């Protein structure tokens, strides 16, 4: 569970609601035409801009911003060090059992290829091709939330223009000016909320998650290739540690 995302969301939405309640009733900030224009319009534009399947996948990926924790880089280095020692002691074929024991499917595929005696260059190509494809899939999901950040303010502006046109056409009827002005102002407000409190922050968090996962996969791939080349386990640990901050490093056995 990523508490920073949850606490941050609760804090920012809580502050907005508190600011409203300090000066007025919350009900005056509820306007269904504005909701329809901003939230409905943004949803429609997202489905126009991206294939439907990609939109659904992107919305499902939002759980990574709330429940996914950063990968255990230190633990992975310790595991790779253990696998290196096992390979040197019992041979690469022993890694087949390790592949069955791990929950990391990326690591398991690499270990099975190593145990099967595949060419090192081919294994490296497969590992990094998979990393590149993971990056592409993640960026497709991230683009959905970047799109929300881009399109929501625009839909808010469209709603504002609609409200202003209605207001100008009702200048001779003072009773109609208030509702028209509410649409004009609240659509801009909703657009700003949707973009800056949902779309952009979630896109940035998913970008961070993507970078963390790619860094972890690259570290695991580098470790497996080091094992394949027969590199000394102590040196492998030091080389992998060099890519991490001091607090995240594993001590060489």
Buried (B, 14 or more C-beta within 10 A) or exposed (E): EBEEBEEBBEEBEEEBEEEBEEEEEEEEBEBEBBBEBBBEBBBEBBEEBBEEEBBEBBEEBBEBBBEBEEBEBBEBBBBBBEBBBBBBEEEBEBBBEBBEEEEBEBBBBBBBBBBEEBEEEEBBEBBBEBBEEBBEBBEBBBBBBBBBBBBBBBBBBBBBEBBBEBBEEBEEEEEBBEBBBBBBBBBBBBBBBBBBBBBBBBBBBBBEBBEBBBBBBBBBBBBBBBBBEEBEBEEBBBBBBEBBEEEBBBEBE
